[in-house]
């Protein structure tokens, strides 16, 4: 409800103060006032303001006015970040460094978001550009923040503006989905990597030869290789528990049992039992060394994660079906393995048959 109070100024003129109050259950939950020289202006403003405050979400927008995008990202990381994977957390922390993070999260417009995307796509001083799929992650993670803000904290973040901006960016091809990698190492490349990794060196405390082979025949990611423990190994079923396996719904606490190929099992059996972890190494160091090996040997565009894809491809090429492959790879959604199914329709063959580096398995 609104009220208008007439006051006399020191110079004898009149001032009209319009007060607008919003009540809920008999209590005033919001109050606003303005002073005018004319009563008609005070009456018009108060009537218009009352209508504006009756709009859905109007009070929430006022109560949370001034909350920035960065404020929401900080709270999101603080309250839910313990479940995030490394890439998601890193990307959200990086988002805080842009001008977009300083904008009001409630009043954020689609134009401001599109402008952020366009700026991200500009080449840097050396001419390098950020890939459209990387920029798309800005919108994906920001949408997660805004959805959580609305549902968990009652903050009416500008989700509609974000969705409008995302549609425009997709239509104009400013953002895009990640391209499916098809890079597979050749036997010659693997020979070079393993030969180099096997050269004795006092600096090489990490058993890179066995780690590369284990990734190749188990499909485990480098983080997962460094987390599996002897206590999680089941000799009877030839399986192992992978702690905190990567999962879109949260990595922390997602301990999964996966089966091991005969080759992967053989590699585990020759590891020393002087630690609770089977491969007591640092995952980042593995990735760094693998990259350095490839650079030294002139092997281009090969990543450690490509070994996982190679293993899955190899299993399908041998004629394995999706459920059996998933029991090794740990995929919970068979849809993620559909990209490989064309391999199973080929004549079954074994790429590593007779390969010198193939671990010896029990009959």
ZAMARGU-4260 file (C-alpha; in steps of 0.2 Angstrom, whole numbers, plus 5000, padded with zeros to 4 digits):
<rodrens>
0) 5000/5000/5000 | 5005/5018/4997 | 5003/5034/5007 | 5007/5052/5003 | 5013/5064/5017
5) 5013/5083/5014 | 5027/5093/5022 | 5031/5111/5023 | 5049/5116/5018 | 5059/5130/5027
10) 5055/5142/5012 | 5037/5139/5014 | 5034/5128/4999 | 5026/5111/5000 | 5034/5094/4997
15) 5025/5077/4995 | 5033/5061/5001 | 5026/5045/4994 | 5029/5030/5004 | 5026/5012/4997
20) 5026/4997/5008 | 5024/4979/5005 | 5017/4968/5018 | 5017/4949/5020 | 5007/4941/5034
25) 5004/4957/5042 | 5023/4962/5042 | 5031/4975/5032 | 5044/4966/5021 | 5049/4980/5010
30) 5048/4999/5011 | 5053/5013/4999 | 5050/5032/4998 | 5053/5047/4987 | 5049/5065/4988
35) 5041/5076/4975 | 5037/5094/4972 | 5019/5090/4966 | 5006/5079/4973 | 5001/5072/4956
40) 5019/5066/4953 | 5020/5058/4970 | 5003/5049/4967 | 5008/5043/4949 | 5025/5036/4956
45) 5018/5027/4970 | 5004/5019/4959 | 5017/5014/4946 | 5029/5007/4959 | 5016/4997/4968
50) 5012/4988/4951 | 5030/4985/4948 | 5032/4977/4965 | 5018/4965/4962 | 5027/4957/4947
55) 5033/4940/4951 | 5051/4940/4958 | 5051/4959/4960 | 5055/4959/4978 | 5068/4945/4976
60) 5077/4956/4963 | 5077/4971/4975 | 5083/4961/4990 | 5098/4953/4980 | 5102/4969/4971
65) 5121/4971/4969 | 5125/4953/4970 | 5138/4950/4956 | 5142/4935/4945 | 5158/4933/4955
70) 5148/4933/4972 | 5138/4918/4965 | 5153/4909/4958 | 5162/4911/4975 | 5147/4904/4985
75) 5144/4890/4972 | 5162/4884/4974 | 5162/4886/4993 | 5146/4876/4996 | 5147/4863/4982
80) 5164/4864/4975 | 5170/4849/4986 | 5161/4838/4973 | 5168/4846/4957 | 5181/4839/4946
85) 5198/4848/4943 | 5192/4855/4926 | 5176/4862/4932 | 5183/4870/4947 | 5198/4878/4937
90) 5186/4884/4924 | 5174/4893/4937 | 5189/4900/4945 | 5195/4907/4928 | 5178/4914/4925
95) 5180/4926/4940 | 5194/4935/4931 | 5183/4942/4917 | 5174/4958/4917 | 5158/4948/4916
100) 5161/4942/4934 | 5159/4960/4940 | 5141/4962/4933 | 5125/4962/4943 | 5120/4944/4942
105) 5101/4949/4943 | 5102/4963/4930 | 5114/4954/4918 | 5108/4956/4900 | 5110/4944/4885
110) 5120/4958/4876 | 5133/4958/4890 | 5135/4939/4889 | 5136/4939/4870 | 5149/4953/4872
115) 5159/4942/4884 | 5159/4927/4871 | 5164/4939/4857 | 5179/4946/4867 | 5184/4928/4872
120) 5185/4923/4854 | 5197/4937/4849 | 5215/4932/4845 | 5228/4936/4858 | 5244/4945/4854
125) 5252/4930/4847 | 5237/4926/4836 | 5230/4911/4846 | 5211/4910/4848 | 5201/4901/4861
130) 5192/4887/4854 | 5172/4888/4853 | 5170/4873/4863 | 5181/4881/4877 | 5170/4896/4877
135) 5155/4886/4877 | 5160/4879/4894 | 5159/4897/4901 | 5140/4896/4897 | 5138/4878/4903
140) 5146/4882/4920 | 5138/4899/4922 | 5121/4890/4919 | 5125/4878/4933 | 5129/4893/4945
145) 5113/4902/4940 | 5102/4887/4942 | 5109/4883/4959 | 5107/4902/4964 | 5089/4901/4960
150) 5084/4885/4967 | 5095/4884/4983 | 5097/4902/4988 | 5082/4911/4981 | 5093/4923/4971
155) 5084/4927/4954 | 5100/4926/4943 | 5097/4931/4925 | 5095/4913/4918 | 5083/4919/4905
160) 5096/4931/4898 | 5109/4918/4899 | 5098/4906/4889 | 5094/4919/4876 | 5113/4923/4874
165) 5118/4905/4872 | 5105/4902/4859 | 5112/4917/4849 | 5130/4911/4851 | 5126/4894/4845
170) 5116/4900/4830 | 5130/4912/4825 | 5143/4898/4829 | 5152/4908/4842 | 5152/4892/4853
175) 5151/4874/4849 | 5152/4857/4856 | 5169/4848/4858 | 5175/4839/4843 | 5176/4820/4845
180) 5195/4815/4845 | 5199/4801/4834 | 5218/4801/4837 | 5225/4784/4840 | 5243/4780/4843
185) 5252/4769/4830 | 5262/4754/4836 | 5278/4763/4830 | 5273/4778/4841 | 5270/4767/4856
190) 5287/4757/4853 | 5296/4774/4853 | 5287/4780/4869 | 5290/4764/4878 | 5308/4762/4872
195) 5312/4780/4878 | 5303/4777/4895 | 5313/4761/4898 | 5330/4770/4897 | 5338/4769/4914
200) 5339/4786/4923 | 5341/4791/4941 | 5328/4805/4938 | 5314/4793/4932 | 5307/4786/4949
205) 5290/4785/4940 | 5288/4768/4931 | 5282/4777/4915 | 5283/4761/4905 | 5271/4751/4916
210) 5260/4766/4918 | 5258/4769/4899 | 5255/4750/4896 | 5242/4750/4911 | 5233/4764/4903
215) 5233/4756/4886 | 5226/4740/4893 | 5215/4746/4907 | 5207/4762/4899 | 5211/4770/4916
220) 5214/4789/4917 | 5230/4796/4924 | 5222/4802/4940 | 5213/4785/4942 | 5229/4776/4940
225) 5237/4785/4954 | 5222/4782/4966 | 5219/4763/4964 | 5225/4753/4980 | 5230/4736/4984
230) 5216/4735/4996 | 5203/4737/4982 | 5210/4723/4971 | 5200/4707/4970 | 5211/4693/4964
235) 5196/4681/4962 | 5186/4692/4950 | 5201/4701/4943 | 5194/4718/4947 | 5199/4734/4956
240) 5190/4748/4965 | 5193/4765/4957 | 5191/4779/4970 | 5182/4795/4965 | 5180/4790/4947
245) 5175/4804/4935 | 5156/4806/4934 | 5145/4821/4928 | 5135/4820/4944 | 5150/4822/4955
250) 5167/4813/4957 | 5170/4814/4976 | 5164/4797/4984 | 5160/4789/4967 | 5170/4773/4970
255) 5167/4761/4956 | 5173/4743/4953 | 5179/4739/4936 | 5186/4723/4929 | 5204/4721/4922
260) 5210/4714/4906 | 5222/4700/4907 | 5236/4712/4901 | 5231/4725/4915 | 5231/4712/4928
265) 5248/4706/4923 | 5255/4723/4924 | 5248/4725/4942 | 5256/4709/4948 | 5273/4715/4944
270) 5272/4731/4954 | 5281/4731/4971 | 5270/4731/4986 | 5279/4745/4996 | 5264/4757/4996
275) 5245/4756/4999 | 5243/4763/4981 | 5248/4751/4967 | 5255/4766/4957 | 5261/4778/4970
280) 5264/4793/4958 | 5258/4810/4955 | 5245/4812/4941 | 5252/4828/4935 | 5269/4822/4934
285) 5264/4808/4923 | 5255/4820/4911 | 5270/4831/4911 | 5282/4817/4907 | 5271/4809/4894
290) 5270/4826/4885 | 5289/4829/4886 | 5292/4811/4879 | 5280/4815/4864 | 5289/4832/4861
295) 5306/4824/4862 | 5301/4810/4850 | 5292/4821/4838 | 5275/4813/4841 | 5262/4826/4838
300) 5244/4828/4845 | 5245/4813/4856 | 5238/4815/4874 | 5239/4803/4888 | 5220/4802/4888
305) 5221/4795/4870 | 5227/4779/4878 | 5210/4777/4886 | 5201/4779/4869 | 5214/4767/4861
310) 5210/4753/4874 | 5191/4755/4871 | 5193/4754/4853 | 5205/4739/4854 | 5191/4730/4864
315) 5178/4733/4852 | 5189/4728/4837 | 5191/4711/4846 | 5172/4709/4845 | 5167/4714/4863
320) 5150/4720/4865 | 5145/4737/4875 | 5141/4729/4892 | 5157/4720/4892 | 5168/4735/4887
325) 5158/4746/4900 | 5164/4734/4913 | 5182/4738/4909 | 5180/4757/4905 | 5168/4761/4919
330) 5155/4770/4908 | 5138/4770/4917 | 5129/4776/4901 | 5131/4765/4886 | 5127/4780/4875
335) 5145/4786/4878 | 5151/4771/4870 | 5140/4772/4854 | 5154/4782/4845 | 5164/4766/4845
340) 5151/4753/4840 | 5156/4755/4821 | 5172/4746/4826 | 5163/4731/4832 | 5155/4728/4815
345) 5171/4726/4807 | 5180/4709/4806 | 5187/4705/4823 | 5205/4708/4824 | 5218/4711/4838
350) 5230/4726/4835 | 5242/4721/4848 | 5243/4702/4843 | 5262/4698/4843 | 5267/4715/4849
355) 5283/4714/4859 | 5277/4726/4873 | 5261/4716/4876 | 5262/4710/4894 | 5263/4691/4896
360) 5247/4684/4902 | 5242/4668/4911 | 5233/4655/4900
</rodrens>
